[in-house]
Amino acid sequence: MINVSKPLLAPPLQVGDTIGFFSSSAPVTTTAPHRFSRGKRFLEEKGFHLKAGRLTGKSDFYRSGTIAERAQEFNELIRDPQIRCVMSTIGGNNSNALLPFIDYDALKADPKIIIGYSDTTALLAGIYAQTGLITFYGPALVASFGEFPPLVDETYRAFSEILCTGHQGFYDYVLPEKWTDERLNWNDPAPVRAKTLYANNCRFIGQGVEKGRVIGGNLNTLSGIWGSEWMPEIRSGDILFIEDSLKDIATVERSFVMLKLNGVFKKVRAIILGKHELFDNAGSGRTPYDVLREVLGDENVPIVDGFDCCHTHPMLTLPLGVTLSIDFDNHKVSIVEPWLSEKQ
C-alpha cells in the first residue's frame, strides 16, 4: 500500500472520448441484452465512443470469465491510451479476485477515470490503495445507464457534472427530489410501466460541519478485501461511506459490527449511509440506520442517512479518496478539493 497523502488524479472526461467497459464479475452483457444495448446507446447518443472489453457477450456460468480472463480484460482497457474512462457493466460477487493481477503501473503512468459501484468497490478501493488514484463510486453501463428515462437522465446529469465539467475544486451535491428501488423493467425492451417513486427521505443527523477524506463503498464487498493490502487504511478523521443492497437485517447488523470490532467508528468523523435497495427488515420495522445506531452504542458519530449514491435510482457520483465537507445544519454534502486533474 502506498502513501496516498497526495492523490493521483485522472483528467476530466470530454464528449468524444472513449469509454471502455468491463465485466469483472457477473456476465450481464449476456443475461440482460436489452438493458445492455440501451445503456450503450444512451452513452453513444451523448457523444462518447464505447469500446467493449473482451468478455462482452461471454459467460462462464456465474461470472463473465476465468480470473485470468477477467484480469486480462481489465488490463487491456487501462493500457489503451485512447480510453479515458473505464466503466463496469455491473457488479456481482467476485471482482476481488482480480486485485493481485491488475497492472497498477499502467494506471500510474496514464491515470484514467475508473467508475462503478457494488462489487466493483473491490477494484475502486484496491486501485486507490495501490496507486493513490482517485476512483469513482458511480453508475455502471448496464445497471445504471440501461435504466429508462427520466431516472437515467438524472443519473447522467450527476455523472457529467462530476466527470465532464471544469469545477474540479468544489462541488455541492444536490439530492434528487424522488427516488426508487423498485425492481421493474430490468431487461424489458420497453417499460412495463413507470416505476413507483418516493419523496427523498435523506436525513442529516448531527450538528455543525465535519470534513474528512471519504473512504468506503459497498460494505458487503469491503468484507472481501478487509485486512489485505488492497483495503485502504481508514485513518483518524476520515469520513466513512457505506451502502448495501438486497440484504437482510441480520446480515446488515453483522457487517456494522465488523466495523465496530475493527475500531472504525472510533476513527471516523462522520458516516454517509447510502439508501439500502429493498432492505429486508425481517418484520422488525427497523431501518439500516436503526441497526447502525444500536451498534454504535455510545459512540456519537454524526450520520447522513440515505445518501443517493447507492443501488437506487437515480444515482449520484462520488469520488473516493477526496476531502468532503458535511454541513449537518444546512443539510449539504460537498467536495472541497480537486478530484480530477487539469484538462489535457
C-alpha positions in Angstrom: 0.0 0.0 0.0 1.4 3.4 -1.0 1.2 6.7 0.8 -2.0 8.3 -0.6 -1.5 11.7 1.1 -1.1 13.2 -2.4 -3.8 11.6 -4.6 -3.3 10.8 -8.3 -5.9 12.5 -10.5 -7.2 11.5 -13.9 -8.1 14.2 -16.5 -11.8 15.1 -17.0 -13.9 13.1 -19.4 -14.9 15.0 -22.6 -17.5 14.4 -25.2 -15.9 12.4 -28.0 -13.7 10.5 -25.5 -13.7 6.7 -25.5 -15.2 4.8 -22.5 -14.1 1.2 -22.2 -16.4 -1.2 -20.3 -15.6 -4.4 -18.5 -17.4 -7.2 -16.6 -15.3 -8.1 -13.6 -17.9 -10.4 -12.2 -21.5 -11.0 -13.4 -22.0 -11.7 -17.1 -24.7 -9.1 -17.5 -24.0 -8.4 -21.2 -25.4 -11.9 -21.9 -28.1 -12.1 -19.2 -29.6 -8.6 -19.9 -29.1 -7.9 -23.6 -31.9 -5.3 -24.0 -30.6 -3.3 -21.0 -27.0 -3.7 -22.2 -28.0 -2.3 -25.7 -29.9 0.5 -24.1 -27.0 1.6 -21.9 -24.6 1.6 -24.8 -27.0 3.6 -27.0 -27.6 6.1 -24.2 -23.9 7.0 -23.8 -23.2 6.9 -27.6 -26.0 9.4 -28.1 -24.3 11.7 -25.5 -21.3 11.8 -27.8 -19.0 9.2 -26.3 -17.3 6.3 -28.1 -17.5 2.9 -26.4 -15.0 0.1 -26.5 -16.1 -3.3 -25.4 -14.0 -5.4 -23.1 -13.0 -8.9 -24.5 -15.6 -10.7 -22.3 -18.6 -8.8 -23.7 -21.2 -11.3 -24.7 -19.4 -14.1 -22.9 -20.4 -16.1 -19.8 -18.8 -18.7 -17.6 -22.0 -19.5 -15.6 -22.0 -17.1 -12.6 -19.2 -14.9 -14.0 -18.0 -13.4 -17.3 -14.8 -15.5 -17.5 -12.0 -17.0 -15.5 -10.0 -14.9 -13.1 -7.2 -14.6 -15.7 -9.6 -13.7 -18.5 -11.3 -11.0 -16.4 -7.9 -9.5 -15.3 -6.8 -9.5 -18.9 -9.9 -7.7 -20.0 -9.5 -5.0 -17.4 -5.7 -4.6 -18.0 -6.3 -4.2 -21.8 -8.6 -1.3 -21.1 -6.4 0.5 -18.7 -3.4 0.1 -21.0 -5.2 1.5 -24.0 -4.2 5.2 -24.4 -7.4 6.1 -26.3 -9.6 5.1 -23.4 -10.2 7.9 -20.9 -12.8 6.2 -18.7 -13.1 2.6 -17.6 -16.6 1.7 -16.6 -18.0 -1.5 -15.1 -21.1 -3.1 -16.7 -22.4 -4.2 -13.3 -21.2 -5.8 -10.0 -21.6 -9.3 -8.8 -19.5 -11.1 -6.2 -16.0 -11.8 -7.4 -14.2 -8.7 -8.5 -11.8 -9.0 -5.6 -10.2 -12.0 -7.5 -8.6 -9.6 -10.0 -6.7 -7.5 -7.5 -3.4 -9.3 -7.5 -3.3 -9.2 -11.3 -4.1 -5.6 -12.1 -1.4 -3.6 -13.9 -1.2 -0.8 -11.4 1.9 0.7 -13.1 -0.2 1.3 -16.2 -2.6 3.4 -14.2 0.2 5.4 -12.6 1.6 6.1 -16.0 -1.7 7.0 -17.6 -4.4 7.8 -15.0 -7.9 7.1 -16.1 -11.4 7.6 -14.6 -12.3 4.2 -13.1 -16.0 4.0 -12.2 -18.6 1.6 -11.0 -20.4 0.5 -7.8 -21.5 -2.5 -5.8 -18.9 -5.4 -6.2 -16.7 -3.1 -8.3 -15.9 -1.5 -4.9 -13.1 -4.1 -4.6 -11.4 -2.6 -7.7 -12.0 1.0 -6.7 -10.6 0.5 -3.3 -7.7 -1.7 -4.4 -6.6 0.7 -7.1 -6.7 3.6 -4.7 -4.7 1.7 -2.1 -2.1 0.7 -4.6 -1.7 3.8 -6.7 -3.4 6.8 -4.9 -5.7 7.2 -8.0 -9.0 8.8 -7.1 -11.7 6.4 -8.2 -15.4 7.0 -8.6 -18.3 5.3 -6.9 -20.9 5.9 -9.6 -23.1 4.5 -12.4 -22.4 1.3 -14.3 -23.0 0.8 -18.0 -25.8 -1.7 -17.9 -27.2 -1.4 -14.4 -27.4 2.4 -14.4 -27.3 3.7 -18.0 -29.6 0.9 -19.1 -32.4 2.4 -16.9 -35.3 4.1 -18.6 -35.9 7.9 -18.5 -36.4 10.0 -16.6 -34.3 8.3 -13.9 -31.4 7.6 -16.2 -31.3 11.3 -17.2 -30.8 12.4 -13.6 -28.1 9.8 -13.1 -26.3 11.1 -16.2 -26.6 14.7 -15.1 -24.8 13.9 -11.8 -22.2 11.8 -13.7 -21.4 14.6 -16.2 -21.3 17.3 -13.5 -18.6 15.4 -11.6 -16.6 14.0 -14.5 -17.1 16.3 -17.5 -17.1 19.9 -16.2 -14.5 22.3 -15.1 -15.1 22.8 -11.4 -12.6 20.3 -10.0 -12.1 22.0 -6.7 -15.6 22.4 -5.1 -18.9 20.8 -5.7 -22.2 20.9 -3.7 -24.3 17.8 -4.1 -28.0 18.3 -4.9 -30.1 15.3 -3.8 -32.8 14.1 -6.2 -36.3 15.0 -5.2 -37.6 11.5 -5.9 -36.0 8.0 -5.9 -36.9 4.4 -6.3 -35.7 0.9 -5.5 -38.5 -0.9 -7.4 -37.2 -3.9 -9.3 -39.0 -3.4 -12.6 -38.2 -3.0 -16.3 -34.8 -4.7 -15.9 -34.4 -6.3 -19.3 -37.7 -5.3 -20.9 -37.3 -3.8 -24.3 -39.9 -1.2 -23.3 -41.2 -0.1 -19.8 -43.9 -2.2 -18.4 -45.0 0.9 -16.5 -43.2 3.8 -14.8 -41.6 2.9 -11.5 -43.1 3.9 -8.2 -41.2 7.0 -6.9 -40.8 8.1 -3.3 -40.0 11.5 -1.8 -36.4 11.8 -0.8 -36.0 10.9 2.8 -32.3 11.5 3.3 -31.5 12.8 6.8 -28.6 14.7 8.3 -28.3 13.5 11.9 -25.7 15.7 13.7 -24.6 19.3 14.1 -22.0 21.6 12.7 -19.6 20.8 9.8 -17.4 17.7 9.5 -14.5 17.5 7.0 -12.5 14.4 6.1 -11.2 12.1 3.4 -14.1 9.8 2.2 -13.3 6.1 2.2 -15.6 3.1 1.6 -18.1 1.8 -0.9 -20.3 -1.3 -0.8 -19.9 -2.7 2.7 -20.6 -6.4 1.8 -17.8 -6.1 -0.8 -15.4 -4.5 1.5 -15.5 -7.6 3.7 -13.9 -9.5 0.8 -10.7 -7.3 0.9 -10.7 -6.3 4.6 -7.2 -6.6 6.2 -5.5 -7.0 2.8 -3.0 -4.7 1.1 -5.9 -3.7 -1.3 -8.1 -2.3 1.5 -7.3 1.4 2.1 -6.3 2.2 5.6 -9.1 4.0 7.4 -7.4 6.9 9.3 -8.4 9.1 12.1 -10.6 11.9 10.8 -11.9 10.1 7.7 -15.5 10.0 6.6 -16.9 6.5 6.1 -19.2 6.0 3.1 -21.1 2.7 3.1 -24.1 1.3 1.3 -25.6 -2.1 0.6 -28.3 -3.8 -1.4 -30.8 -6.7 -1.0 -29.5 -7.7 2.4 -31.5 -8.9 5.4 -31.3 -7.1 8.8 -29.2 -9.9 10.4 -26.5 -9.5 7.7 -26.5 -5.7 8.0 -26.0 -6.0 11.8 -23.1 -8.4 11.3 -21.5 -6.0 8.7 -21.8 -3.0 11.0 -20.4 -5.0 14.0 -17.4 -5.9 11.8 -16.6 -2.2 11.5 -17.1 -1.7 15.2 -14.8 -4.6 16.2 -12.1 -3.2 13.9 -12.2 0.2 15.6 -13.5 2.1 12.6 -16.2 4.0 14.4 -13.6 5.4 16.8 -11.6 6.9 13.9 -14.2 8.4 11.6 -15.6 11.9 11.9 -18.9 11.0 10.2 -20.7 8.3 8.3 -22.5 8.6 5.0 -25.0 5.7 4.7 -26.5 5.1 1.3 -30.1 4.1 0.7 -30.5 0.3 1.0 -32.2 -1.2 -2.0 -35.1 -3.5 -0.9 -33.9 -3.9 2.6 -35.3 -7.0 4.4 -36.1 -6.0 8.0 -37.4 -9.4 8.9 -40.7 -7.9 10.1 -38.9 -5.7 12.7 -39.9 -2.4 11.1 -36.3 -1.3 11.7 -34.1 0.5 9.1 -30.4 0.1 8.5 -29.9 3.4 10.4 -31.7 1.9 13.4 -29.3 -1.0 13.3 -26.3 1.2 12.9 -27.3 3.4 15.8 -27.7 0.3 18.0 -24.3 -1.0 17.0 -22.6 2.4 17.6 -23.9 2.5 21.1 -22.4 5.4 23.0 -20.1 6.3 20.1 -21.6 9.6 18.9 -20.8 9.7 15.2 -22.9 12.0 13.0 -24.6 10.3 10.2 -26.0 11.2 6.8 -28.8 8.6 6.4 -30.0 7.8 2.9 -27.4 9.4 0.6 -28.3 8.8 -3.1 -25.0 7.2 -4.1 -26.1 3.6 -3.9 -28.1 0.8 -5.7 -31.2 3.0 -6.0 -32.2 5.3 -8.9 -31.2 8.0 -9.7 -27.6 7.7 -8.6 -25.0 10.4 -7.7 -21.3 10.0 -8.5 -18.8 10.2 -5.6 -15.0 10.4 -5.9 -13.4 8.1 -3.3 -10.3 9.4 -1.5 -11.0 13.1 -1.7 -12.0 15.5 1.1 -15.7 16.0 1.7 -17.4 18.6 3.9 -20.7 17.7 5.5 -22.8 20.6 6.8 -25.3 18.9 9.1 -27.1 22.2 9.9 -27.7 23.1 6.3 -28.1 19.5 5.0 -25.2 19.7 2.5 -22.5 17.3 1.3 -19.7 19.0 -0.7 -16.4 18.0 -2.3 -13.8 20.5 -1.2 -10.6 19.6 -3.1 -9.8 18.6 -6.7 -10.9 15.2 -7.8 -9.7 15.5 -11.5 -6.6 17.0 -13.0 -6.4 19.8 -15.4 -7.7 19.1 -18.9 -5.1 17.6 -21.2 
